[in-house]
């Protein structure tokens, strides 16, 4: 009787691990697909930005002929706001 229980228990554990492995594989495949789609969308947006930049005339680009990007960084201070 103990041997039968051990065999059934081993089968249940094996079946559970197989199910978890399958679910994990599906989850990783789904995440990989989502990542691929996100990267593809970023590449498409980058291409559109490049095309938009190339469509602009040199006069609108600025003195150097390059787009100027300003990065604004907010600084945190310990001084109270007035």
PDB file of N, CA, C and O in Angstrom:
ATOM      1  N   UNK A   1       0.814  -1.187   0.000  1.00  0.00           N
ATOM      2  CA  UNK A   1       0.000   0.000   0.000  1.00  0.00           C
ATOM      3  C   UNK A   1       0.865   1.263   0.000  1.00  0.00           C
ATOM      4  O   UNK A   1       0.549   2.235  -0.686  1.00  0.00           O
ATOM      5  N   UNK A   2       1.950   1.245   0.765  1.00  0.00           N
ATOM      6  CA  UNK A   2       2.844   2.400   0.810  1.00  0.00           C
ATOM      7  C   UNK A   2       3.513   2.608  -0.547  1.00  0.00           C
ATOM      8  O   UNK A   2       3.746   3.739  -0.972  1.00  0.00           O
ATOM      9  N   UNK A   3       3.815   1.504  -1.215  1.00  0.00           N
ATOM     10  CA  UNK A   3       4.451   1.597  -2.526  1.00  0.00           C
ATOM     11  C   UNK A   3       3.501   2.213  -3.548  1.00  0.00           C
ATOM     12  O   UNK A   3       3.921   3.029  -4.368  1.00  0.00           O
ATOM     13  N   UNK A   4       2.242   1.836  -3.508  1.00  0.00           N
ATOM     14  CA  UNK A   4       1.256   2.405  -4.424  1.00  0.00           C
ATOM     15  C   UNK A   4       1.117   3.909  -4.206  1.00  0.00           C
ATOM     16  O   UNK A   4       1.012   4.670  -5.168  1.00  0.00           O
ATOM     17  N   UNK A   5       1.115   4.337  -2.954  1.00  0.00           N
ATOM     18  CA  UNK A   5       1.007   5.760  -2.636  1.00  0.00           C
ATOM     19  C   UNK A   5       2.221   6.523  -3.165  1.00  0.00           C
ATOM     20  O   UNK A   5       2.089   7.631  -3.686  1.00  0.00           O
ATOM     21  N   UNK A   6       3.403   5.921  -3.027  1.00  0.00           N
ATOM     22  CA  UNK A   6       4.629   6.565  -3.507  1.00  0.00           C
ATOM     23  C   UNK A   6       4.594   6.720  -5.023  1.00  0.00           C
ATOM     24  O   UNK A   6       5.022   7.748  -5.548  1.00  0.00           O
ATOM     25  N   UNK A   7       4.097   5.727  -5.722  1.00  0.00           N
ATOM     26  CA  UNK A   7       4.020   5.802  -7.184  1.00  0.00           C
ATOM     27  C   UNK A   7       3.029   6.881  -7.610  1.00  0.00           C
ATOM     28  O   UNK A   7       3.317   7.673  -8.507  1.00  0.00           O
ATOM     29  N   UNK A   8       1.869   6.912  -6.971  1.00  0.00           N
ATOM     30  CA  UNK A   8       0.865   7.924  -7.293  1.00  0.00           C
ATOM     31  C   UNK A   8       1.389   9.309  -6.953  1.00  0.00           C
ATOM     32  O   UNK A   8       1.212  10.250  -7.727  1.00  0.00           O
ATOM     33  N   UNK A   9       2.039   9.440  -5.790  1.00  0.00           N
ATOM     34  CA  UNK A   9       2.586  10.728  -5.376  1.00  0.00           C
ATOM     35  C   UNK A   9       3.661  11.195  -6.362  1.00  0.00           C
ATOM     36  O   UNK A   9       3.700  12.371  -6.724  1.00  0.00           O
ATOM     37  N   UNK A  10       4.531  10.280  -6.796  1.00  0.00           N
ATOM     38  CA  UNK A  10       5.561  10.628  -7.776  1.00  0.00           C
ATOM     39  C   UNK A  10       4.924  11.082  -9.089  1.00  0.00           C
ATOM     40  O   UNK A  10       5.390  12.036  -9.713  1.00  0.00           O
ATOM     41  N   UNK A  11       3.866  10.404  -9.502  1.00  0.00           N
ATOM     42  CA  UNK A  11       3.172  10.782 -10.731  1.00  0.00           C
ATOM     43  C   UNK A  11       2.563  12.174 -10.603  1.00  0.00           C
ATOM     44  O   UNK A  11       2.633  12.971 -11.538  1.00  0.00           O
ATOM     45  N   UNK A  12       1.965  12.470  -9.448  1.00  0.00           N
ATOM     46  CA  UNK A  12       1.356  13.786  -9.242  1.00  0.00           C
ATOM     47  C   UNK A  12       2.413  14.883  -9.252  1.00  0.00           C
ATOM     48  O   UNK A  12       2.211  15.939  -9.851  1.00  0.00           O
ATOM     49  N   UNK A  13       3.541  14.635  -8.589  1.00  0.00           N
ATOM     50  CA  UNK A  13       4.625  15.619  -8.568  1.00  0.00           C
ATOM     51  C   UNK A  13       5.167  15.819  -9.974  1.00  0.00           C
ATOM     52  O   UNK A  13       5.388  16.953 -10.399  1.00  0.00           O
ATOM     53  N   UNK A  14       5.383  14.730 -10.695  1.00  0.00           N
ATOM     54  CA  UNK A  14       5.888  14.814 -12.062  1.00  0.00           C
ATOM     55  C   UNK A  14       4.912  15.568 -12.958  1.00  0.00           C
ATOM     56  O   UNK A  14       5.318  16.395 -13.774  1.00  0.00           O
ATOM     57  N   UNK A  15       3.636  15.280 -12.802  1.00  0.00           N
ATOM     58  CA  UNK A  15       2.610  15.953 -13.597  1.00  0.00           C
ATOM     59  C   UNK A  15       2.549  17.440 -13.264  1.00  0.00           C
ATOM     60  O   UNK A  15       2.405  18.275 -14.157  1.00  0.00           O
ATOM     61  N   UNK A  16       2.659  17.769 -11.976  1.00  0.00           N
ATOM     62  CA  UNK A  16       2.631  19.175 -11.556  1.00  0.00           C
ATOM     63  C   UNK A  16       3.839  19.924 -12.098  1.00  0.00           C
ATOM     64  O   UNK A  16       3.702  21.045 -12.587  1.00  0.00           O
ATOM     65  N   UNK A  17       5.022  19.319 -12.016  1.00  0.00           N
ATOM     66  CA  UNK A  17       6.224  19.962 -12.550  1.00  0.00           C
ATOM     67  C   UNK A  17       6.122  20.157 -14.056  1.00  0.00           C
ATOM     68  O   UNK A  17       6.533  21.192 -14.581  1.00  0.00           O
ATOM     69  N   UNK A  18       5.582  19.173 -14.742  1.00  0.00           N
ATOM     70  CA  UNK A  18       5.400  19.286 -16.184  1.00  0.00           C
ATOM     71  C   UNK A  18       4.451  20.433 -16.514  1.00  0.00           C
ATOM     72  O   UNK A  18       4.693  21.199 -17.447  1.00  0.00           O
ATOM     73  N   UNK A  19       3.378  20.546 -15.748  1.00  0.00           N
ATOM     74  CA  UNK A  19       2.413  21.621 -15.967  1.00  0.00           C
ATOM     75  C   UNK A  19       3.049  22.982 -15.704  1.00  0.00           C
ATOM     76  O   UNK A  19       2.840  23.930 -16.461  1.00  0.00           O
ATOM     77  N   UNK A  20       3.834  23.073 -14.617  1.00  0.00           N
ATOM     78  CA  UNK A  20       4.510  24.340 -14.307  1.00  0.00           C
ATOM     79  C   UNK A  20       5.532  24.692 -15.379  1.00  0.00           C
ATOM     80  O   UNK A  20       5.675  25.857 -15.749  1.00  0.00           O
ATOM     81  N   UNK A  21       6.241  23.688 -15.875  1.00  0.00           N
ATOM     82  CA  UNK A  21       7.224  23.925 -16.931  1.00  0.00           C
ATOM     83  C   UNK A  21       6.535  24.429 -18.193  1.00  0.00           C
ATOM     84  O   UNK A  21       7.025  25.351 -18.845  1.00  0.00           O
ATOM     85  N   UNK A  22       5.408  23.831 -18.535  1.00  0.00           N
ATOM     86  CA  UNK A  22       4.658  24.262 -19.716  1.00  0.00           C
ATOM     87  C   UNK A  22       4.154  25.687 -19.546  1.00  0.00           C
ATOM     88  O   UNK A  22       4.255  26.500 -20.465  1.00  0.00           O
ATOM     89  N   UNK A  23       3.615  25.987 -18.380  1.00  0.00           N
ATOM     90  CA  UNK A  23       3.114  27.341 -18.130  1.00  0.00           C
ATOM     91  C   UNK A  23       4.241  28.363 -18.154  1.00  0.00           C
ATOM     92  O   UNK A  23       4.091  29.454 -18.704  1.00  0.00           O
ATOM     93  N   UNK A  24       5.373  28.000 -17.551  1.00  0.00           N
ATOM     94  CA  UNK A  24       6.523  28.908 -17.552  1.00  0.00           C
ATOM     95  C   UNK A  24       7.009  29.147 -18.975  1.00  0.00           C
ATOM     96  O   UNK A  24       7.331  30.277 -19.342  1.00  0.00           O
ATOM     97  N   UNK A  25       7.061  28.095 -19.772  1.00  0.00           N
ATOM     98  CA  UNK A  25       7.489  28.224 -21.166  1.00  0.00           C
ATOM     99  C   UNK A  25       6.545  29.137 -21.938  1.00  0.00           C
ATOM    100  O   UNK A  25       6.989  29.996 -22.700  1.00  0.00           O
ATOM    101  N   UNK A  26       5.247  28.951 -21.740  1.00  0.00           N
ATOM    102  CA  UNK A  26       4.273  29.808 -22.422  1.00  0.00           C
ATOM    103  C   UNK A  26       4.418  31.258 -21.985  1.00  0.00           C
ATOM    104  O   UNK A  26       4.343  32.174 -22.804  1.00  0.00           O
ATOM    105  N   UNK A  27       4.628  31.458 -20.687  1.00  0.00           N
ATOM    106  CA  UNK A  27       4.795  32.816 -20.171  1.00  0.00           C
ATOM    107  C   UNK A  27       6.037  33.472 -20.763  1.00  0.00           C
ATOM    108  O   UNK A  27       5.992  34.629 -21.179  1.00  0.00           O
ATOM    109  N   UNK A  28       7.145  32.736 -20.802  1.00  0.00           N
ATOM    110  CA  UNK A  28       8.371  33.291 -21.370  1.00  0.00           C
ATOM    111  C   UNK A  28       8.222  33.579 -22.861  1.00  0.00           C
ATOM    112  O   UNK A  28       8.738  34.584 -23.350  1.00  0.00           O
ATOM    113  N   UNK A  29       7.526  32.712 -23.584  1.00  0.00           N
ATOM    114  CA  UNK A  29       7.281  32.961 -25.009  1.00  0.00           C
ATOM    115  C   UNK A  29       6.429  34.208 -25.205  1.00  0.00           C
ATOM    116  O   UNK A  29       6.687  35.009 -26.104  1.00  0.00           O
ATOM    117  N   UNK A  30       5.410  34.372 -24.359  1.00  0.00           N
ATOM    118  CA  UNK A  30       4.552  35.554 -24.448  1.00  0.00           C
ATOM    119  C   UNK A  30       5.342  36.816 -24.139  1.00  0.00           C
ATOM    120  O   UNK A  30       5.207  37.824 -24.833  1.00  0.00           O
ATOM    121  N   UNK A  31       6.165  36.762 -23.098  1.00  0.00           N
ATOM    122  CA  UNK A  31       6.981  37.927 -22.750  1.00  0.00           C
ATOM    123  C   UNK A  31       7.983  38.245 -23.861  1.00  0.00           C
ATOM    124  O   UNK A  31       8.233  39.412 -24.163  1.00  0.00           O
ATOM    125  N   UNK A  32       8.548  37.210 -24.461  1.00  0.00           N
ATOM    126  CA  UNK A  32       9.470  37.418 -25.574  1.00  0.00           C
ATOM    127  C   UNK A  32       8.777  38.067 -26.763  1.00  0.00           C
ATOM    128  O   UNK A  32       9.340  38.946 -27.415  1.00  0.00           O
ATOM    129  N   UNK A  33       7.554  37.630 -27.041  1.00  0.00           N
ATOM    130  CA  UNK A  33       6.783  38.219 -28.136  1.00  0.00           C
ATOM    131  C   UNK A  33       6.466  39.684 -27.849  1.00  0.00           C
ATOM    132  O   UNK A  33       6.593  40.534 -28.730  1.00  0.00           O
ATOM    133  N   UNK A  34       6.054  39.974 -26.622  1.00  0.00           N
ATOM    134  CA  UNK A  34       5.763  41.367 -26.253  1.00  0.00           C
ATOM    135  C   UNK A  34       7.011  42.237 -26.356  1.00  0.00           C
ATOM    136  O   UNK A  34       6.940  43.373 -26.827  1.00  0.00           O
ATOM    137  N   UNK A  35       8.143  41.715 -25.921  1.00  0.00           N
ATOM    138  CA  UNK A  35       9.389  42.474 -26.015  1.00  0.00           C
ATOM    139  C   UNK A  35       9.748  42.731 -27.472  1.00  0.00           C
ATOM    140  O   UNK A  35      10.170  43.833 -27.825  1.00  0.00           O
ATOM    141  N   UNK A  36       9.583  41.723 -28.314  1.00  0.00           N
ATOM    142  CA  UNK A  36       9.876  41.884 -29.738  1.00  0.00           C
ATOM    143  C   UNK A  36       8.977  42.946 -30.367  1.00  0.00           C
ATOM    144  O   UNK A  36       9.437  43.767 -31.161  1.00  0.00           O
ATOM    145  N   UNK A  37       7.683  42.925 -30.004  1.00  0.00           N
ATOM    146  CA  UNK A  37       6.751  43.927 -30.530  1.00  0.00           C
ATOM    147  C   UNK A  37       7.117  45.330 -30.053  1.00  0.00           C
ATOM    148  O   UNK A  37       7.045  46.291 -30.819  1.00  0.00           O
ATOM    149  N   UNK A  38       7.509  45.444 -28.789  1.00  0.00           N
ATOM    150  CA  UNK A  38       7.911  46.757 -28.265  1.00  0.00           C
ATOM    151  C   UNK A  38       9.150  47.275 -28.983  1.00  0.00           C
ATOM    152  O   UNK A  38       9.213  48.448 -29.351  1.00  0.00           O
ATOM    153  N   UNK A  39      10.125  46.410 -29.181  1.00  0.00           N
ATOM    154  CA  UNK A  39      11.345  46.831 -29.872  1.00  0.00           C
ATOM    155  C   UNK A  39      11.059  47.201 -31.321  1.00  0.00           C
ATOM    156  O   UNK A  39      11.662  48.128 -31.861  1.00  0.00           O
ATOM    157  N   UNK A  40      10.142  46.479 -31.945  1.00  0.00           N
ATOM    158  CA  UNK A  40       9.763  46.795 -33.319  1.00  0.00           C
ATOM    159  C   UNK A  40       9.075  48.155 -33.378  1.00  0.00           C
ATOM    160  O   UNK A  40       9.324  48.938 -34.295  1.00  0.00           O
ATOM    161  N   UNK A  41       8.216  48.437 -32.409  1.00  0.00           N
ATOM    162  CA  UNK A  41       7.527  49.726 -32.369  1.00  0.00           C
ATOM    163  C   UNK A  41       8.524  50.863 -32.137  1.00  0.00           C
ATOM    164  O   UNK A  41       8.401  51.928 -32.741  1.00  0.00           O
ATOM    165  N   UNK A  42       9.501  50.641 -31.271  1.00  0.00           N
ATOM    166  CA  UNK A  42      10.533  51.654 -31.042  1.00  0.00           C
ATOM    167  C   UNK A  42      11.325  51.893 -32.321  1.00  0.00           C
ATOM    168  O   UNK A  42      11.635  53.038 -32.651  1.00  0.00           O
ATOM    169  N   UNK A  43      11.653  50.835 -33.037  1.00  0.00           N
ATOM    170  CA  UNK A  43      12.384  50.985 -34.299  1.00  0.00           C
ATOM    171  C   UNK A  43      11.545  51.753 -35.318  1.00  0.00           C
ATOM    172  O   UNK A  43      12.072  52.593 -36.047  1.00  0.00           O
ATOM    173  N   UNK A  44      10.238  51.467 -35.373  1.00  0.00           N
ATOM    174  CA  UNK A  44       9.363  52.193 -36.299  1.00  0.00           C
ATOM    175  C   UNK A  44       9.291  53.672 -35.944  1.00  0.00           C
ATOM    176  O   UNK A  44       9.352  54.532 -36.822  1.00  0.00           O
ATOM    177  N   UNK A  45       9.162  53.964 -34.656  1.00  0.00           N
ATOM    178  CA  UNK A  45       9.120  55.368 -34.231  1.00  0.00           C
ATOM    179  C   UNK A  45      10.437  56.071 -34.522  1.00  0.00           C
ATOM    180  O   UNK A  45      10.449  57.243 -34.900  1.00  0.00           O
ATOM    181  N   UNK A  46      11.546  55.359 -34.348  1.00  0.00           N
ATOM    182  CA  UNK A  46      12.849  55.936 -34.649  1.00  0.00           C
ATOM    183  C   UNK A  46      12.967  56.235 -36.139  1.00  0.00           C
ATOM    184  O   UNK A  46      13.498  57.276 -36.526  1.00  0.00           O
ATOM    185  N   UNK A  47      12.471  55.323 -36.977  1.00  0.00           N
ATOM    186  CA  UNK A  47      12.495  55.560 -38.423  1.00  0.00           C
ATOM    187  C   UNK A  47      11.650  56.775 -38.801  1.00  0.00           C
ATOM    188  O   UNK A  47      12.046  57.579 -39.644  1.00  0.00           O
ATOM    189  N   UNK A  48      10.478  56.900 -38.168  1.00  0.00           N
ATOM    190  CA  UNK A  48       9.623  58.059 -38.438  1.00  0.00           C
ATOM    191  C   UNK A  48      10.302  59.353 -38.008  1.00  0.00           C
ATOM    192  O   UNK A  48      10.209  60.368 -38.698  1.00  0.00           O
ATOM    193  N   UNK A  49      10.980  59.314 -36.874  1.00  0.00           N
ATOM    194  CA  UNK A  49      11.698  60.496 -36.403  1.00  0.00           C
ATOM    195  C   UNK A  49      12.814  60.870 -37.364  1.00  0.00           C
ATOM    196  O   UNK A  49      13.004  62.045 -37.679  1.00  0.00           O
ATOM    197  N   UNK A  50      13.555  59.864 -37.831  1.00  0.00           N
ATOM    198  CA  UNK A  50      14.623  60.123 -38.801  1.00  0.00           C
ATOM    199  C   UNK A  50      14.051  60.713 -40.092  1.00  0.00           C
ATOM    200  O   UNK A  50      14.613  61.654 -40.652  1.00  0.00           O
ATOM    201  N   UNK A  51      12.940  60.159 -40.557  1.00  0.00           N
ATOM    202  CA  UNK A  51      12.319  60.655 -41.781  1.00  0.00           C
ATOM    203  C   UNK A  51      11.823  62.083 -41.584  1.00  0.00           C
ATOM    204  O   UNK A  51      11.994  62.933 -42.458  1.00  0.00           O
ATOM    205  N   UNK A  52      11.216  62.337 -40.445  1.00  0.00           N
ATOM    206  CA  UNK A  52      10.725  63.686 -40.157  1.00  0.00           C
ATOM    207  C   UNK A  52      11.886  64.674 -40.093  1.00  0.00           C
ATOM    208  O   UNK A  52      11.789  65.799 -40.583  1.00  0.00           O
ATOM    209  N   UNK A  53      12.977  64.236 -39.486  1.00  0.00           N
ATOM    210  CA  UNK A  53      14.154  65.099 -39.383  1.00  0.00           C
ATOM    211  C   UNK A  53      14.727  65.383 -40.771  1.00  0.00           C
ATOM    212  O   UNK A  53      15.132  66.510 -41.059  1.00  0.00           O
ATOM    213  N   UNK A  54      14.762  64.372 -41.624  1.00  0.00           N
ATOM    214  CA  UNK A  54      15.309  64.550 -42.966  1.00  0.00           C
ATOM    215  C   UNK A  54      14.402  65.402 -43.849  1.00  0.00           C
ATOM    216  O   UNK A  54      14.874  66.050 -44.783  1.00  0.00           O
ATOM    217  N   UNK A  55      13.085  65.403 -43.553  1.00  0.00           N
ATOM    218  CA  UNK A  55      12.141  66.187 -44.342  1.00  0.00           C
ATOM    219  C   UNK A  55      12.240  67.679 -44.056  1.00  0.00           C
ATOM    220  O   UNK A  55      11.843  68.495 -44.888  1.00  0.00           O
ATOM    221  N   UNK A  56      12.755  68.039 -42.911  1.00  0.00           N
ATOM    222  CA  UNK A  56      12.850  69.457 -42.549  1.00  0.00           C
ATOM    223  C   UNK A  56      13.976  70.123 -43.350  1.00  0.00           C
ATOM    224  O   UNK A  56      14.993  69.506 -43.664  1.00  0.00           O
ATOM    225  N   UNK A  57      13.764  71.363 -43.659  1.00  0.00           N
ATOM    226  CA  UNK A  57      14.797  72.096 -44.399  1.00  0.00           C
ATOM    227  C   UNK A  57      15.937  72.467 -43.448  1.00  0.00           C
ATOM    228  O   UNK A  57      15.724  72.566 -42.240  1.00  0.00           O
ATOM    229  N   UNK A  58      17.141  72.670 -43.982  1.00  0.00           N
ATOM    230  CA  UNK A  58      18.280  73.036 -43.130  1.00  0.00           C
ATOM    231  C   UNK A  58      18.068  74.350 -42.372  1.00  0.00           C
ATOM    232  O   UNK A  58      18.629  74.538 -41.293  1.00  0.00           O
ATOM    233  N   UNK A  59      17.262  75.256 -42.930  1.00  0.00           N
ATOM    234  CA  UNK A  59      17.035  76.525 -42.248  1.00  0.00           C
ATOM    235  C   UNK A  59      16.278  76.327 -40.934  1.00  0.00           C
ATOM    236  O   UNK A  59      16.457  77.097 -39.990  1.00  0.00           O
ATOM    237  N   UNK A  60      15.447  75.315 -40.876  1.00  0.00           N
ATOM    238  CA  UNK A  60      14.648  75.087 -39.671  1.00  0.00           C
ATOM    239  C   UNK A  60      15.387  74.261 -38.625  1.00  0.00           C
ATOM    240  O   UNK A  60      14.905  74.096 -37.505  1.00  0.00           O
ATOM    241  N   UNK A  61      16.540  73.751 -38.984  1.00  0.00           N
ATOM    242  CA  UNK A  61      17.271  72.888 -38.065  1.00  0.00           C
ATOM    243  C   UNK A  61      18.090  73.669 -37.045  1.00  0.00           C
ATOM    244  O   UNK A  61      18.429  73.128 -35.993  1.00  0.00           O
ATOM    245  N   UNK A  62      18.401  74.871 -37.317  1.00  0.00           N
ATOM    246  CA  UNK A  62      19.261  75.620 -36.409  1.00  0.00           C
ATOM    247  C   UNK A  62      20.575  75.942 -37.090  1.00  0.00           C
ATOM    248  O   UNK A  62      20.808  75.531 -38.227  1.00  0.00           O
ATOM    249  N   UNK A  63      21.416  76.659 -36.415  1.00  0.00           N
ATOM    250  CA  UNK A  63      22.661  77.150 -37.001  1.00  0.00           C
ATOM    251  C   UNK A  63      23.621  76.022 -37.369  1.00  0.00           C
ATOM    252  O   UNK A  63      24.337  76.132 -38.364  1.00  0.00           O
ATOM    253  N   UNK A  64      23.652  74.961 -36.606  1.00  0.00           N
ATOM    254  CA  UNK A  64      24.628  73.907 -36.861  1.00  0.00           C
ATOM    255  C   UNK A  64      24.126  72.860 -37.844  1.00  0.00           C
ATOM    256  O   UNK A  64      24.911  72.035 -38.312  1.00  0.00           O
ATOM    257  N   UNK A  65      22.829  72.873 -38.170  1.00  0.00           N
ATOM    258  CA  UNK A  65      22.292  71.872 -39.070  1.00  0.00           C
ATOM    259  C   UNK A  65      21.835  70.617 -38.355  1.00  0.00           C
ATOM    260  O   UNK A  65      21.395  69.666 -39.001  1.00  0.00           O
ATOM    261  N   UNK A  66      21.929  70.592 -37.044  1.00  0.00           N
ATOM    262  CA  UNK A  66      21.483  69.443 -36.262  1.00  0.00           C
ATOM    263  C   UNK A  66      20.308  69.846 -35.393  1.00  0.00           C
ATOM    264  O   UNK A  66      20.142  71.016 -35.049  1.00  0.00           O
ATOM    265  N   UNK A  67      19.506  68.874 -35.050  1.00  0.00           N
ATOM    266  CA  UNK A  67      18.405  69.138 -34.128  1.00  0.00           C
ATOM    267  C   UNK A  67      18.981  69.409 -32.751  1.00  0.00           C
ATOM    268  O   UNK A  67      19.924  68.751 -32.311  1.00  0.00           O
ATOM    269  N   UNK A  68      18.409  70.367 -32.098  1.00  0.00           N
ATOM    270  CA  UNK A  68      18.859  70.673 -30.745  1.00  0.00           C
ATOM    271  C   UNK A  68      17.844  70.094 -29.764  1.00  0.00           C
ATOM    272  O   UNK A  68      16.650  70.382 -29.839  1.00  0.00           O
ATOM    273  N   UNK A  69      18.332  69.296 -28.868  1.00  0.00           N
ATOM    274  CA  UNK A  69      17.472  68.687 -27.863  1.00  0.00           C
ATOM    275  C   UNK A  69      17.874  69.249 -26.510  1.00  0.00           C
ATOM    276  O   UNK A  69      19.037  69.192 -26.112  1.00  0.00           O
ATOM    277  N   UNK A  70      16.900  69.784 -25.826  1.00  0.00           N
ATOM    278  CA  UNK A  70      17.173  70.338 -24.509  1.00  0.00           C
ATOM    279  C   UNK A  70      16.685  69.356 -23.455  1.00  0.00           C
ATOM    280  O   UNK A  70      15.558  68.863 -23.516  1.00  0.00           O
ATOM    281  N   UNK A  71      17.535  69.087 -22.507  1.00  0.00           N
ATOM    282  CA  UNK A  71      17.186  68.210 -21.407  1.00  0.00           C
ATOM    283  C   UNK A  71      17.059  69.058 -20.158  1.00  0.00           C
ATOM    284  O   UNK A  71      18.011  69.711 -19.731  1.00  0.00           O
ATOM    285  N   UNK A  72      15.895  69.037 -19.590  1.00  0.00           N
ATOM    286  CA  UNK A  72      15.652  69.813 -18.385  1.00  0.00           C
ATOM    287  C   UNK A  72      15.694  68.859 -17.203  1.00  0.00           C
ATOM    288  O   UNK A  72      14.955  67.877 -17.142  1.00  0.00           O
ATOM    289  N   UNK A  73      16.570  69.171 -16.278  1.00  0.00           N
ATOM    290  CA  UNK A  73      16.715  68.339 -15.092  1.00  0.00           C
ATOM    291  C   UNK A  73      16.268  69.151 -13.890  1.00  0.00           C
ATOM    292  O   UNK A  73      16.793  70.233 -13.626  1.00  0.00           O
ATOM    293  N   UNK A  74      15.314  68.631 -13.179  1.00  0.00           N
ATOM    294  CA  UNK A  74      14.839  69.317 -11.976  1.00  0.00           C
ATOM    295  C   UNK A  74      15.763  68.945 -10.832  1.00  0.00           C
ATOM    296  O   UNK A  74      16.036  67.770 -10.589  1.00  0.00           O
ATOM    297  N   UNK A  75      16.232  69.950 -10.143  1.00  0.00           N
ATOM    298  CA  UNK A  75      17.118  69.699  -9.014  1.00  0.00           C
ATOM    299  C   UNK A  75      16.322  69.737  -7.729  1.00  0.00           C
ATOM    300  O   UNK A  75      15.443  70.579  -7.542  1.00  0.00           O
ATOM    301  N   UNK A  76      16.639  68.837  -6.875  1.00  0.00           N
ATOM    302  CA  UNK A  76      15.947  68.764  -5.598  1.00  0.00           C
ATOM    303  C   UNK A  76      16.810  69.450  -4.548  1.00  0.00           C
ATOM    304  O   UNK A  76      17.992  69.138  -4.402  1.00  0.00           O
ATOM    305  N   UNK A  77      16.224  70.366  -3.836  1.00  0.00           N
ATOM    306  CA  UNK A  77      16.964  71.069  -2.790  1.00  0.00           C
ATOM    307  C   UNK A  77      16.264  70.864  -1.461  1.00  0.00           C
ATOM    308  O   UNK A  77      15.095  70.483  -1.402  1.00  0.00           O
ATOM    309  N   UNK A  78      16.996  71.121  -0.412  1.00  0.00           N
ATOM    310  CA  UNK A  78      16.434  70.999   0.925  1.00  0.00           C
ATOM    311  C   UNK A  78      15.788  72.294   1.381  1.00  0.00           C
ATOM    312  O   UNK A  78      15.238  72.374   2.479  1.00  0.00           O
ATOM    313  N   UNK A  79      15.860  73.302   0.532  1.00  0.00           N
ATOM    314  CA  UNK A  79      15.279  74.588   0.899  1.00  0.00           C
ATOM    315  C   UNK A  79      13.770  74.545   0.706  1.00  0.00           C
ATOM    316  O   UNK A  79      13.282  74.001  -0.285  1.00  0.00           O
ATOM    317  N   UNK A  80      13.027  75.119   1.655  1.00  0.00           N
ATOM    318  CA  UNK A  80      11.566  75.139   1.499  1.00  0.00           C
ATOM    319  C   UNK A  80      11.147  76.113   0.405  1.00  0.00           C
ATOM    320  O   UNK A  80      11.797  77.132   0.176  1.00  0.00           O
ATOM    321  N   UNK A  81      10.049  75.778  -0.263  1.00  0.00           N
ATOM    322  CA  UNK A  81       9.516  76.666  -1.299  1.00  0.00           C
ATOM    323  C   UNK A  81       8.848  77.857  -0.648  1.00  0.00           C
ATOM    324  O   UNK A  81       8.145  77.708   0.351  1.00  0.00           O
ATOM    325  N   UNK A  82       9.060  79.038  -1.205  1.00  0.00           N
ATOM    326  CA  UNK A  82       8.428  80.257  -0.676  1.00  0.00           C
ATOM    327  C   UNK A  82       7.150  80.558  -1.398  1.00  0.00           C
ATOM    328  O   UNK A  82       6.483  81.545  -1.088  1.00  0.00           O
TER     329      UNK A  82
END
